Amino acid sequence: MLSFMIGLLFSIVVLCALLLTGIILIQQSKSGGGLAVMGGGMTESVLGAAAGNVVTRVTVVLATIFMVCTFLLAILITRRAEPESFAERYERGASALTEEAVEVPLGEEAAPDATSESNLPND
């Protein structure tokens, strides 16, 4: 369920980003906007006389959706991952290695070392 929600939110974020890119290019600016290259009054003929208000509202709505989805995505991804710092993982790994290295069964002697004098051939 969590993976589905992350995938859905990620898709919405990508779609909003693409739509925001397009809608920002359409907006009127001092130089006429992105559609000024094709023709000066193209924005007004495509979107009507109140194009500035519509485009501005759509931009605000898309930006809000983008920000909310990004925030929720960050929360979900953080909850999915184990909340542990690098130092905690390092300490856990170091303590596990120390316990394994020190562990010797009681009542049994360690195996003789291959370099000890008792194992060397006598001349």
Contacts in CASP RR format, 6 or more apart in sequence:
PFRMAT RR
TARGET T0000
AUTHOR 0000-0000-0000
METHOD contacts of the structure
MODEL  1
MLSFMIGLLFSIVVLCALLLTGIILIQQSKSGGGLAVMGGGMTESVLGAA
AGNVVTRVTVVLATIFMVCTFLLAILITRRAEPESFAERYERGASALTEE
AVEVPLGEEAAPDATSESNLPND
2 76 0 8 1.000
2 79 0 8 1.000
2 80 0 8 1.000
5 76 0 8 1.000
6 73 0 8 1.000
6 76 0 8 1.000
6 77 0 8 1.000
6 80 0 8 1.000
9 69 0 8 1.000
9 72 0 8 1.000
9 73 0 8 1.000
9 76 0 8 1.000
10 73 0 8 1.000
12 65 0 8 1.000
12 69 0 8 1.000
13 66 0 8 1.000
13 69 0 8 1.000
13 70 0 8 1.000
13 73 0 8 1.000
16 62 0 8 1.000
16 65 0 8 1.000
16 66 0 8 1.000
16 69 0 8 1.000
17 66 0 8 1.000
19 62 0 8 1.000
20 59 0 8 1.000
20 62 0 8 1.000
20 63 0 8 1.000
20 66 0 8 1.000
23 55 0 8 1.000
23 58 0 8 1.000
23 59 0 8 1.000
23 62 0 8 1.000
24 59 0 8 1.000
25 33 0 8 1.000
25 34 0 8 1.000
25 35 0 8 1.000
26 33 0 8 1.000
26 34 0 8 1.000
26 35 0 8 1.000
26 43 0 8 1.000
26 47 0 8 1.000
26 55 0 8 1.000
27 33 0 8 1.000
27 52 0 8 1.000
27 55 0 8 1.000
27 56 0 8 1.000
27 59 0 8 1.000
28 43 0 8 1.000
28 51 0 8 1.000
28 52 0 8 1.000
28 55 0 8 1.000
32 40 0 8 1.000
32 43 0 8 1.000
33 43 0 8 1.000
35 41 0 8 1.000
35 42 0 8 1.000
35 43 0 8 1.000
35 46 0 8 1.000
36 42 0 8 1.000
43 51 0 8 1.000
43 52 0 8 1.000
43 55 0 8 1.000
44 51 0 8 1.000
47 54 0 8 1.000
47 55 0 8 1.000
48 54 0 8 1.000
104 110 0 8 1.000
112 118 0 8 1.000
112 119 0 8 1.000
113 119 0 8 1.000
END
